[in-house]
Amino acid sequence: MASTKKVKELQQRREEVFLGGGEKAIQKQVAMGKLTARERILQIVDEGSFNEYDLFVEHEARDFGMEQKILHGDGVITGTGTMGGKPVCIFAQDFTVAGGSLGSMHARKITKIMDHSLKMRMPLIGINDSGGARIQEGVSSLAGYGEIFFRNTLASGVIPQISVILGPCAGGAVYSPALTDFVFVVENISKMFITGPEVIKTVLGEDISMEELGGARVHAEMTGNAHFFAESEAECFDQIKELLNYIPRSNSDAAEKIEVAEPNKKFNISRVVPADKKMPYDVRDVIRSITDASDFLEVQELWAANIVIGFGRIEGKTVGFVANQPKVLAGVLDVDSSDKCARFIRYCDAFDIPIVTLVDLPGYLPGVDQEHAGVIRHGAKVLYAYSEATVPKITVILRKAYGGGYIAMNSRHLRADFVFAWPDAEVAVMGPEGAANIIFRKEIAAAEDPDKMRKQKVAEYIEKFANPYVAAAKGFIDSVIEPKETRKVLIHALGVSVNKSIGSPQKKHGIPPF
Amino acid sequence: MSKSTENSKTGSKKQVKEKEELHDFVVEFRKYKTELTEKYRNRTKWKPDDPSKVLSFIPGTITKIYVKIGDKVEPGTELMVLEAMKMKNTVFAEVSGLVTKVNLNVGEQVPKGKVIFEFELS
């Protein structure tokens, strides 16, 4: 039995370390509108479940007077806990200790907890709040980052990796979050960039604030680096918990099945989509009319909003949704929306989450900027991701599926398991106007009234080809269904697909158009 | 209660602004009604290169100018040194002609895409 004196000493040591960088530094953290690292962890994991490791780790810097300095926990808190009763590994950089700077022992604490999460197959949550590399430790801190990036890559597709940016995350440090599955940012708190405003101003003469350069909104709306945007840390933690309810703990687990609930009657699937194919609607209303309890957790809501991705449940089981969004840019595919959905498809495939694709797109975004930005190689990612995915893949064509867009959006030809279409759907090589202009060019040009002739030919084309039956006749569409049958049909299709098993040719790995 | 507060309560971060209006948007000869994104609105519209102008290809500082108004240039004539990211980049003429304008002086900082020399092509 430990002597009381020794127990007391332990308690004292603990209390000292718990203070991180001390009262003053904590006050500064609070003044910045931020929680402390420890508060953050305790608010994310189940109450009383957090077990900390490496509390008494000390840094190894011996230059520049660093040997005199005590850095509690070396600026990072690591441990295991549970969320909703299920185990997670978690680390939080402590900005109050030397600005959360990453030295070699700090990095070793992180890599140790990463190794745990990988070998014990549980999600990893990393809270980033750090000024960057600890310059006094020189190349050792760079080595630390490298060790972290390597493990991020190793663990990718095995366990869910979640990055929460709750402070600065600059320079090389940003690449760990970028390698993880989901990045969470909070307004006014998160800052991510490779080169900061000061350097940009000195070298390039461009004057920009930190917020405008790499604030939460920038990454949620413009760059696509962030997947979830919150207005407060509390909202952010709720988002993390919600996400973890949808996804499996590892690639050898299934996502938790929950009690089945019918969609909310408010979302009437037969009324969402306007008959006029040129008019927009919010495809998320279609998703919510299909999912259990009309719940839908949207990923990257604010970026490339012309495509919608996210998680919902059908009959209690998690499904990944990919849907063109006619409300924004008419739902076209472009560079960003291709990147957005391709990565999501690969996420679902890695973690055995079936994919339901809702199709309504006019084609690809036309423009020199798109062509020069490489829409060819970006668009190819969608083809690659769908073709490569071996999870159950089900498609519902709601309205339009033209040309390359039709093929890309999980068509039969990319080995969709089931392709359904609503009676209003048009599957065609291109939109009626474009097709008629090409096929009947001579007739139109020779006509007395070319405009009238064009209209007539477009109408003829629509009558003949703008329907789902031409594709259905070739077996490219398995079944034409009424909108109100969609949920029932999806439940059945997902049900019969549970034991889906297909092989791919032996290879080390493919070469996707990254 | 204003629209924006209503929306922020439903959790959607998008409609902080006024409701987006619908625009005409043409894809393959068909005109759709849709909202536009900020990124789409701010995209750079393509312009063909103008061979009579030399633009800064990178933001930096001009540390040397080798030509003045009225000088003849040939492809390969040294025009200036544009220092950027600690590299001294010598910029050469790609066309033949007469220098009609020199818009900046030695020591000045330039952003990317600024017109520095203009020529009368021959």
Boltz contact constraints between the chains, C-beta under 6 A:
constraints:
  - contact:
      token1: [A, 204]
      token2: [B, 59]
      max_distance: 6.0
  - contact:
      token1: [A, 205]
      token2: [B, 59]
      max_distance: 6.0
  - contact:
      token1: [A, 205]
      token2: [B, 109]
      max_distance: 6.0
  - contact:
      token1: [A, 229]
      token2: [B, 13]
      max_distance: 6.0
  - contact:
      token1: [A, 278]
      token2: [B, 32]
      max_distance: 6.0
  - contact:
      token1: [A, 278]
      token2: [B, 33]
      max_distance: 6.0
  - contact:
      token1: [A, 279]
      token2: [B, 33]
      max_distance: 6.0
  - contact:
      token1: [A, 280]
      token2: [B, 33]
      max_distance: 6.0
  - contact:
      token1: [A, 280]
      token2: [B, 34]
      max_distance: 6.0
  - contact:
      token1: [A, 302]
      token2: [B, 13]
      max_distance: 6.0
  - contact:
      token1: [A, 327]
      token2: [B, 35]
      max_distance: 6.0
  - contact:
      token1: [A, 328]
      token2: [B, 35]
      max_distance: 6.0
  - contact:
      token1: [A, 329]
      token2: [B, 34]
      max_distance: 6.0
  - contact:
      token1: [A, 330]
      token2: [B, 25]
      max_distance: 6.0
  - contact:
      token1: [A, 330]
      token2: [B, 32]
      max_distance: 6.0
  - contact:
      token1: [A, 330]
      token2: [B, 34]
      max_distance: 6.0
  - contact:
      token1: [A, 362]
      token2: [B, 27]
      max_distance: 6.0
  - contact:
      token1: [A, 363]
      token2: [B, 27]
      max_distance: 6.0
  - contact:
      token1: [A, 363]
      token2: [B, 28]
      max_distance: 6.0
  - contact:
      token1: [A, 368]
      token2: [B, 46]
      max_distance: 6.0
  - contact:
      token1: [A, 369]
      token2: [B, 43]
      max_distance: 6.0
  - contact:
      token1: [A, 430]
      token2: [B, 28]
      max_distance: 6.0
  - contact:
      token1: [A, 431]
      token2: [B, 28]
      max_distance: 6.0
  - contact:
      token1: [A, 431]
      token2: [B, 30]
      max_distance: 6.0
  - contact:
      token1: [A, 433]
      token2: [B, 29]
      max_distance: 6.0
  - contact:
      token1: [A, 433]
      token2: [B, 30]
      max_distance: 6.0
  - contact:
      token1: [A, 434]
      token2: [B, 28]
      max_distance: 6.0
  - contact:
      token1: [A, 434]
      token2: [B, 29]
      max_distance: 6.0
